[in-house]
Amino acid sequence: MLAASRVSAFRPLAARPVRSMRTSASVNGPTKASLAPSSKKAEAKRSVAVMAQAPKVDPEEIVKTLSEQWDKVDNKGNALLIGGGGIFALWLASTVVGAINSVPLLPKLMELVGFGYSAWFVYKYLLFKEGRIQAASDFDELKEKISGITK
């Protein structure tokens, strides 16, 4: 019995029998077995689906907030230009990545470059204590440059 269960566990997925989520009771109506009281073990094995409720969103409140924020913007032309430029940059990046993916060997080469860079980063900054100290100081320096707060 045990040997048979081990063998069946290593069968390919295509060779395993398919178990349907529907029972004969749900397709053909209730049967005597489905009407019988179930045991506690069967109830414990039964899964319970829980539906999450999305928070209620008021569209009028969103429009009101957006219009208030838009009224606070001083240079509306610049904001539109920056937003349009951002959308154009996303479109251009998507087009470039799609073109690179269509070249036969280039995606695999890019994966190899990414793997090499990741390995170098781990070796330089994470593997040894001195590297971790240097990485922490570089991170703190970058954080100070971005936030403008100095210690």
N, CA and C atoms as a LAMMPS dump frame, in Angstrom:
ITEM: TIMESTEP
0
ITEM: NUMBER OF ATOMS
453
ITEM: BOX BOUNDS ff ff ff
-5.0000000000000000e+02 5.0000000000000000e+02
-5.0000000000000000e+02 5.0000000000000000e+02
-5.0000000000000000e+02 5.0000000000000000e+02
ITEM: ATOMS id mol type element x y z
1 1 1 N 0.824 -1.195 0
2 1 2 C 0 0 0
3 1 3 C 0.863 1.252 0
4 2 1 N 1.879 1.277 0.867
5 2 2 C 2.754 2.434 0.956
6 2 3 C 3.561 2.6 -0.311
7 3 1 N 4.057 1.497 -0.861
8 3 2 C 4.844 1.57 -2.085
9 3 3 C 3.99 2.069 -3.24
10 4 1 N 2.743 1.667 -3.288
11 4 2 C 1.861 2.11 -4.363
12 4 3 C 1.594 3.6 -4.269
13 5 1 N 1.451 4.139 -3.056
14 5 2 C 1.202 5.569 -2.919
15 5 3 C 2.438 6.376 -3.286
16 6 1 N 3.624 5.84 -3.021
17 6 2 C 4.844 6.543 -3.425
18 6 3 C 4.961 6.594 -4.934
19 7 1 N 4.639 5.497 -5.577
20 7 2 C 4.728 5.451 -7.034
21 7 3 C 3.744 6.431 -7.648
22 8 1 N 2.514 6.479 -7.131
23 8 2 C 1.518 7.38 -7.711
24 8 3 C 1.865 8.841 -7.473
25 9 1 N 2.623 9.138 -6.436
26 9 2 C 2.99 10.527 -6.17
27 9 3 C 3.981 11.039 -7.198
28 10 1 N 4.713 10.131 -7.851
29 10 2 C 5.724 10.562 -8.808
30 10 3 C 5.278 10.409 -10.251
31 11 1 N 4.007 10.09 -10.47
32 11 2 C 3.514 10.026 -11.841
33 11 3 C 3.428 11.435 -12.397
34 12 1 N 3.653 11.606 -13.699
35 12 2 C 3.485 12.936 -14.292
36 12 3 C 2.049 13.414 -14.121
37 13 1 N 1.879 14.721 -14.18
38 13 2 C 0.556 15.293 -13.967
39 13 3 C -0.452 14.791 -14.98
40 14 1 N -0.019 14.575 -16.227
41 14 2 C -0.946 14.137 -17.259
42 14 3 C -1.454 12.726 -16.975
43 15 1 N -0.685 11.895 -16.272
44 15 2 C -1.083 10.522 -16.01
45 15 3 C -1.98 10.407 -14.791
46 16 1 N -2.08 11.44 -13.982
47 16 2 C -2.915 11.393 -12.791
48 16 3 C -4.381 11.563 -13.171
49 17 1 N -5.269 10.918 -12.451
50 17 2 C -6.695 11.101 -12.753
51 17 3 C -7.138 12.512 -12.387
52 18 1 N -8.027 13.06 -13.16
53 18 2 C -8.52 14.416 -12.946
54 18 3 C -9.687 14.349 -11.976
55 19 1 N -9.642 15.177 -10.951
56 19 2 C -10.723 15.246 -9.971
57 19 3 C -11.536 16.495 -10.244
58 20 1 N -12.808 16.324 -10.373
59 20 2 C -13.684 17.441 -10.658
60 20 3 C -14.121 18.09 -9.35
61 21 1 N -14.31 19.384 -9.37
62 21 2 C -14.785 20.104 -8.195
63 21 3 C -16.287 19.88 -7.998
64 22 1 N -17 19.522 -9.07
65 22 2 C -18.437 19.286 -8.966
66 22 3 C -18.682 17.864 -8.476
67 23 1 N -19.7 17.717 -7.693
68 23 2 C -20.092 16.385 -7.238
69 23 3 C -21.319 15.957 -8.014
70 24 1 N -21.622 14.698 -7.95
71 24 2 C -22.805 14.216 -8.658
72 24 3 C -24.064 14.863 -8.1
73 25 1 N -24.021 15.24 -6.842
74 25 2 C -25.198 15.871 -6.237
75 25 3 C -25.451 17.234 -6.846
76 26 1 N -24.391 17.97 -7.188
77 26 2 C -24.603 19.311 -7.725
78 26 3 C -25.018 19.272 -9.184
79 27 1 N -24.703 18.172 -9.895
80 27 2 C -25.064 18.069 -11.302
81 27 3 C -26.422 17.405 -11.468
82 28 1 N -26.636 16.287 -10.789
83 28 2 C -27.852 15.497 -10.972
84 28 3 C -28.876 15.7 -9.864
85 29 1 N -28.676 16.604 -8.99
86 29 2 C -29.576 16.788 -7.876
87 29 3 C -29.067 16.026 -6.665
88 30 1 N -29.697 16.176 -5.521
89 30 2 C -29.211 15.527 -4.31
90 30 3 C -29.395 14.014 -4.373
91 31 1 N -28.436 13.31 -3.792
92 31 2 C -28.518 11.857 -3.693
93 31 3 C -28.693 11.498 -2.236
94 32 1 N -28.935 10.215 -1.954
95 32 2 C -29.085 9.789 -0.573
96 32 3 C -27.819 10.05 0.227
97 33 1 N -26.656 9.843 -0.431
98 33 2 C -25.391 10.065 0.274
99 33 3 C -25.194 11.537 0.608
100 34 1 N -25.629 12.437 -0.283
101 34 2 C -25.433 13.86 -0.018
102 34 3 C -26.412 14.388 1.012
103 35 1 N -27.567 13.7 1.181
104 35 2 C -28.538 14.141 2.165
105 35 3 C -28.223 13.616 3.556
106 36 1 N -27.383 12.595 3.631
107 36 2 C -27.029 12.015 4.925
108 36 3 C -26.157 12.987 5.699
109 37 1 N -26.269 13.01 7.029
110 37 2 C -25.429 13.913 7.815
111 37 3 C -23.958 13.539 7.643
112 38 1 N -23.122 14.537 7.447
113 38 2 C -21.705 14.274 7.22
114 38 3 C -20.968 14.196 8.553
115 39 1 N -19.846 13.537 8.526
116 39 2 C -19.061 13.389 9.748
117 39 3 C -18.256 14.647 10.008
118 40 1 N -17.725 14.753 11.206
119 40 2 C -16.924 15.931 11.557
120 40 3 C -15.641 15.987 10.749
121 41 1 N -15.078 14.808 10.411
122 41 2 C -13.862 14.787 9.589
123 41 3 C -14.138 15.377 8.218
124 42 1 N -15.25 15.009 7.626
125 42 2 C -15.591 15.518 6.305
126 42 3 C -15.824 17.016 6.349
127 43 1 N -16.467 17.485 7.426
128 43 2 C -16.702 18.923 7.553
129 43 3 C -15.402 19.676 7.754
130 44 1 N -14.453 19.083 8.466
131 44 2 C -13.176 19.736 8.694
132 44 3 C -12.384 19.843 7.404
133 45 1 N -12.539 18.852 6.518
134 45 2 C -11.802 18.874 5.257
135 45 3 C -12.427 19.833 4.253
136 46 1 N -13.688 20.112 4.408
137 46 2 C -14.382 20.978 3.475
138 46 3 C -13.842 22.41 3.608
139 47 1 N -13.535 23.015 2.483
140 47 2 C -13.014 24.38 2.54
141 47 3 C -14.153 25.378 2.479
142 48 1 N -13.916 26.512 3.056
143 48 2 C -14.921 27.555 3.107
144 48 3 C -14.411 28.738 2.304
145 49 1 N -15.2 29.19 1.361
146 49 2 C -14.823 30.342 0.556
147 49 3 C -15.274 31.607 1.266
148 50 1 N -14.369 32.561 1.363
149 50 2 C -14.668 33.826 2.006
150 50 3 C -14.523 34.921 0.963
151 51 1 N -15.531 35.724 0.818
152 51 2 C -15.466 36.824 -0.134
153 51 3 C -15.114 38.102 0.609
154 52 1 N -14.097 38.778 0.116
155 52 2 C -13.715 40.051 0.703
156 52 3 C -14.584 41.138 0.097
157 53 1 N -15.008 42.041 0.923
158 53 2 C -15.828 43.137 0.434
159 53 3 C -14.932 44.328 0.142
160 54 1 N -15.086 44.879 -1.041
161 54 2 C -14.312 46.049 -1.426
162 54 3 C -14.862 47.261 -0.674
163 55 1 N -13.963 48.177 -0.316
164 55 2 C -14.454 49.38 0.356
165 55 3 C -15.324 50.19 -0.598
166 56 1 N -16.334 50.814 -0.036
167 56 2 C -17.239 51.609 -0.864
168 56 3 C -16.537 52.895 -1.279
169 57 1 N -16.577 53.154 -2.583
170 57 2 C -15.913 54.325 -3.14
171 57 3 C -16.981 55.253 -3.696
172 58 1 N -16.895 56.512 -3.312
173 58 2 C -17.84 57.509 -3.794
174 58 3 C -17.188 58.261 -4.952
175 59 1 N -17.673 58.089 -6.175
176 59 2 C -17.057 58.762 -7.323
177 59 3 C -17.098 60.288 -7.211
178 60 1 N -18.156 60.804 -6.611
179 60 2 C -18.254 62.266 -6.468
180 60 3 C -17.139 62.798 -5.569
181 61 1 N -16.805 62.034 -4.522
182 61 2 C -15.727 62.457 -3.624
183 61 3 C -14.378 62.425 -4.337
184 62 1 N -14.166 61.433 -5.194
185 62 2 C -12.906 61.348 -5.945
186 62 3 C -12.783 62.533 -6.885
187 63 1 N -13.855 62.85 -7.61
188 63 2 C -13.834 63.989 -8.536
189 63 3 C -13.599 65.285 -7.772
190 64 1 N -14.236 65.418 -6.622
191 64 2 C -14.075 66.63 -5.804
192 64 3 C -12.624 66.774 -5.34
193 65 1 N -12.02 65.674 -4.869
194 65 2 C -10.63 65.712 -4.405
195 65 3 C -9.683 66.032 -5.549
196 66 1 N -9.901 65.397 -6.705
197 66 2 C -9.041 65.675 -7.86
198 66 3 C -9.152 67.127 -8.318
199 67 1 N -10.36 67.671 -8.32
200 67 2 C -10.517 69.065 -8.752
201 67 3 C -9.868 70.023 -7.751
202 68 1 N -9.944 69.685 -6.457
203 68 2 C -9.266 70.526 -5.453
204 68 3 C -7.753 70.486 -5.64
205 69 1 N -7.213 69.303 -5.888
206 69 2 C -5.762 69.178 -6.091
207 69 3 C -5.338 69.897 -7.374
208 70 1 N -6.166 69.792 -8.422
209 70 2 C -5.83 70.464 -9.683
210 70 3 C -5.867 71.976 -9.512
211 71 1 N -6.776 72.495 -8.688
212 71 2 C -6.848 73.933 -8.441
213 71 3 C -5.622 74.424 -7.676
214 72 1 N -4.992 73.557 -6.868
215 72 2 C -3.804 73.949 -6.113
216 72 3 C -2.552 74.046 -6.984
217 73 1 N -2.57 73.413 -8.178
218 73 2 C -1.397 73.426 -9.058
219 73 3 C -1.244 74.817 -9.65
220 74 1 N -0.026 75.397 -9.516
221 74 2 C 0.222 76.743 -10.021
222 74 3 C 0.431 76.751 -11.532
223 75 1 N 1.311 75.876 -12.021
224 75 2 C 1.659 75.86 -13.435
225 75 3 C 1.012 74.636 -14.082
226 76 1 N -0.215 74.796 -14.535
227 76 2 C -0.973 73.672 -15.086
228 76 3 C -0.383 73.162 -16.402
229 77 1 N 0.175 74.041 -17.198
230 77 2 C 0.792 73.633 -18.461
231 77 3 C 1.976 72.701 -18.227
232 78 1 N 2.795 73.063 -17.25
233 78 2 C 3.943 72.211 -16.912
234 78 3 C 3.495 70.849 -16.41
235 79 1 N 2.46 70.816 -15.589
236 79 2 C 1.959 69.557 -15.047
237 79 3 C 1.446 68.657 -16.173
238 80 1 N 0.72 69.24 -17.121
239 80 2 C 0.232 68.466 -18.256
240 80 3 C 1.382 67.952 -19.114
241 81 1 N 2.385 68.813 -19.316
242 81 2 C 3.543 68.417 -20.119
243 81 3 C 4.313 67.277 -19.45
244 82 1 N 4.499 67.355 -18.145
245 82 2 C 5.21 66.3 -17.414
246 82 3 C 4.399 65.008 -17.436
247 83 1 N 3.094 65.095 -17.224
248 83 2 C 2.251 63.899 -17.272
249 83 3 C 2.248 63.253 -18.655
250 84 1 N 2.115 64.057 -19.681
251 84 2 C 2.154 63.529 -21.052
252 84 3 C 3.51 62.933 -21.385
253 85 1 N 4.57 63.582 -20.916
254 85 2 C 5.913 63.038 -21.135
255 85 3 C 6.111 61.707 -20.432
256 86 1 N 5.543 61.572 -19.236
257 86 2 C 5.638 60.303 -18.513
258 86 3 C 4.911 59.182 -19.239
259 87 1 N 3.725 59.483 -19.745
260 87 2 C 2.966 58.473 -20.498
261 87 3 C 3.707 58.094 -21.773
262 88 1 N 4.283 59.087 -22.464
263 88 2 C 5.059 58.812 -23.671
264 88 3 C 6.291 57.968 -23.352
265 89 1 N 6.965 58.251 -22.235
266 89 2 C 8.152 57.477 -21.853
267 89 3 C 7.773 56.029 -21.56
268 90 1 N 6.639 55.8 -20.885
269 90 2 C 6.185 54.436 -20.64
270 90 3 C 5.883 53.704 -21.941
271 91 1 N 5.221 54.372 -22.87
272 91 2 C 4.923 53.77 -24.164
273 91 3 C 6.202 53.44 -24.916
274 92 1 N 7.167 54.361 -24.916
275 92 2 C 8.431 54.143 -25.615
276 92 3 C 9.215 52.989 -24.994
277 93 1 N 9.242 52.925 -23.665
278 93 2 C 9.954 51.834 -22.994
279 93 3 C 9.296 50.5 -23.317
280 94 1 N 7.971 50.469 -23.35
281 94 2 C 7.264 49.236 -23.693
282 94 3 C 7.582 48.799 -25.118
283 95 1 N 7.662 49.742 -26.035
284 95 2 C 7.984 49.438 -27.424
285 95 3 C 9.412 48.912 -27.554
286 96 1 N 10.345 49.524 -26.847
287 96 2 C 11.75 49.083 -26.909
288 96 3 C 11.891 47.685 -26.335
289 97 1 N 11.253 47.417 -25.208
290 97 2 C 11.329 46.082 -24.601
291 97 3 C 10.693 45.046 -25.52
292 98 1 N 9.595 45.381 -26.157
293 98 2 C 8.969 44.464 -27.112
294 98 3 C 9.871 44.181 -28.295
295 99 1 N 10.578 45.212 -28.789
296 99 2 C 11.5 45.01 -29.912
297 99 3 C 12.683 44.144 -29.496
298 100 1 N 13.192 44.352 -28.305
299 100 2 C 14.316 43.541 -27.815
300 100 3 C 13.88 42.089 -27.641
301 101 1 N 12.662 41.878 -27.15
302 101 2 C 12.164 40.517 -26.952
303 101 3 C 11.953 39.779 -28.264
304 102 1 N 11.744 40.507 -29.366
305 102 2 C 11.507 39.845 -30.64
306 102 3 C 12.801 39.373 -31.301
307 103 1 N 13.959 39.881 -30.881
308 103 2 C 15.245 39.423 -31.42
309 103 3 C 15.554 38.074 -30.766
310 104 1 N 15.919 37.052 -31.56
311 104 2 C 15.995 35.687 -31.017
312 104 3 C 16.902 35.489 -29.8
313 105 1 N 18.139 35.91 -29.806
314 105 2 C 19.044 35.598 -28.699
315 105 3 C 19.157 36.709 -27.665
316 106 1 N 18.652 37.877 -27.962
317 106 2 C 18.841 39.015 -27.071
318 106 3 C 18.17 38.849 -25.708
319 107 1 N 16.965 38.316 -25.589
320 107 2 C 16.386 38.155 -24.243
321 107 3 C 17.218 37.245 -23.344
322 108 1 N 17.743 36.153 -23.891
323 108 2 C 18.58 35.252 -23.09
324 108 3 C 19.88 35.942 -22.691
325 109 1 N 20.418 36.758 -23.591
326 109 2 C 21.632 37.506 -23.267
327 109 3 C 21.369 38.504 -22.147
328 110 1 N 20.209 39.158 -22.193
329 110 2 C 19.852 40.108 -21.143
330 110 3 C 19.659 39.399 -19.801
331 111 1 N 19.084 38.192 -19.83
332 111 2 C 18.95 37.424 -18.596
333 111 3 C 20.318 37.08 -18.031
334 112 1 N 21.249 36.724 -18.913
335 112 2 C 22.601 36.389 -18.483
336 112 3 C 23.297 37.606 -17.88
337 113 1 N 23.121 38.77 -18.495
338 113 2 C 23.703 40.003 -17.958
339 113 3 C 23.099 40.313 -16.591
340 114 1 N 21.779 40.164 -16.449
341 114 2 C 21.127 40.406 -15.166
342 114 3 C 21.602 39.444 -14.093
343 115 1 N 21.774 38.17 -14.444
344 115 2 C 22.276 37.194 -13.49
345 115 3 C 23.707 37.529 -13.07
346 116 1 N 24.528 37.927 -14.04
347 116 2 C 25.917 38.301 -13.725
348 116 3 C 25.982 39.515 -12.809
349 117 1 N 25.159 40.528 -13.086
350 117 2 C 25.151 41.716 -12.241
351 117 3 C 24.674 41.379 -10.834
352 118 1 N 23.653 40.527 -10.734
353 118 2 C 23.156 40.127 -9.414
354 118 3 C 24.228 39.384 -8.63
355 119 1 N 24.943 38.491 -9.303
356 119 2 C 26.024 37.752 -8.639
357 119 3 C 27.125 38.702 -8.184
358 120 1 N 27.477 39.686 -9.019
359 120 2 C 28.507 40.661 -8.651
360 120 3 C 28.051 41.486 -7.447
361 121 1 N 26.783 41.909 -7.445
362 121 2 C 26.256 42.711 -6.346
363 121 3 C 26.3 41.938 -5.033
364 122 1 N 25.9 40.667 -5.078
365 122 2 C 25.944 39.839 -3.865
366 122 3 C 27.371 39.691 -3.382
367 123 1 N 28.309 39.45 -4.313
368 123 2 C 29.714 39.266 -3.934
369 123 3 C 30.277 40.555 -3.338
370 124 1 N 29.986 41.691 -3.956
371 124 2 C 30.587 42.953 -3.518
372 124 3 C 29.954 43.5 -2.245
373 125 1 N 28.625 43.45 -2.145
374 125 2 C 27.951 44.157 -1.06
375 125 3 C 27.331 43.276 0.029
376 126 1 N 27.042 42.019 -0.234
377 126 2 C 26.305 41.23 0.742
378 126 3 C 27.088 40.065 1.35
379 127 1 N 28.095 39.583 0.668
380 127 2 C 28.763 38.366 1.11
381 127 3 C 29.67 38.597 2.314
382 128 1 N 30.39 39.708 2.322
383 128 2 C 31.363 39.972 3.378
384 128 3 C 30.909 41.151 4.236
385 129 1 N 31.394 41.195 5.478
386 129 2 C 30.975 42.215 6.431
387 129 3 C 31.362 43.613 5.959
388 130 1 N 32.572 43.769 5.416
389 130 2 C 33.021 45.095 4.947
390 130 3 C 32.102 45.61 3.838
391 131 1 N 31.693 44.711 2.958
392 131 2 C 30.8 45.102 1.866
393 131 3 C 29.444 45.544 2.381
394 132 1 N 28.929 44.84 3.4
395 132 2 C 27.636 45.238 3.97
396 132 3 C 27.725 46.602 4.631
397 133 1 N 28.852 46.872 5.317
398 133 2 C 29.042 48.184 5.947
399 133 3 C 29.102 49.269 4.884
400 134 1 N 29.817 48.994 3.787
401 134 2 C 29.919 49.965 2.695
402 134 3 C 28.548 50.196 2.053
403 135 1 N 27.787 49.126 1.85
404 135 2 C 26.458 49.263 1.253
405 135 3 C 25.544 50.092 2.151
406 136 1 N 25.614 49.88 3.459
407 136 2 C 24.786 50.648 4.386
408 136 3 C 25.162 52.123 4.348
409 137 1 N 26.471 52.416 4.305
410 137 2 C 26.886 53.822 4.258
411 137 3 C 26.492 54.465 2.933
412 138 1 N 26.613 53.723 1.813
413 138 2 C 26.187 54.255 0.514
414 138 3 C 24.684 54.524 0.5
415 139 1 N 23.922 53.622 1.117
416 139 2 C 22.476 53.796 1.174
417 139 3 C 22.111 55.016 2.015
418 140 1 N 22.784 55.181 3.158
419 140 2 C 22.511 56.349 4.009
420 140 3 C 22.87 57.644 3.287
421 141 1 N 23.971 57.631 2.537
422 141 2 C 24.389 58.819 1.784
423 141 3 C 23.348 59.158 0.719
424 142 1 N 22.857 58.155 0.016
425 142 2 C 21.833 58.382 -1.002
426 142 3 C 20.543 58.898 -0.37
427 143 1 N 20.193 58.343 0.791
428 143 2 C 18.99 58.779 1.495
429 143 3 C 19.107 60.243 1.905
430 144 1 N 20.29 60.661 2.345
431 144 2 C 20.504 62.061 2.724
432 144 3 C 20.419 62.974 1.509
433 145 1 N 20.951 62.536 0.367
434 145 2 C 20.879 63.35 -0.856
435 145 3 C 19.436 63.549 -1.282
436 146 1 N 18.629 62.484 -1.198
437 146 2 C 17.244 62.577 -1.66
438 146 3 C 16.389 63.392 -0.697
439 147 1 N 16.522 63.124 0.588
440 147 2 C 15.666 63.801 1.563
441 147 3 C 16.162 65.191 1.924
442 148 1 N 17.454 65.43 1.8
443 148 2 C 18.03 66.718 2.177
444 148 3 C 18.284 66.844 3.641
445 149 1 N 18.055 65.79 4.406
446 149 2 C 18.278 65.812 5.855
447 149 3 C 19.662 65.233 6.131
448 150 1 N 20.492 66.014 6.821
449 150 2 C 21.832 65.538 7.179
450 150 3 C 21.883 65.232 8.664
451 151 1 N 22.742 64.321 9.021
452 151 2 C 22.873 63.95 10.438
453 151 3 C 23.789 64.877 11.162
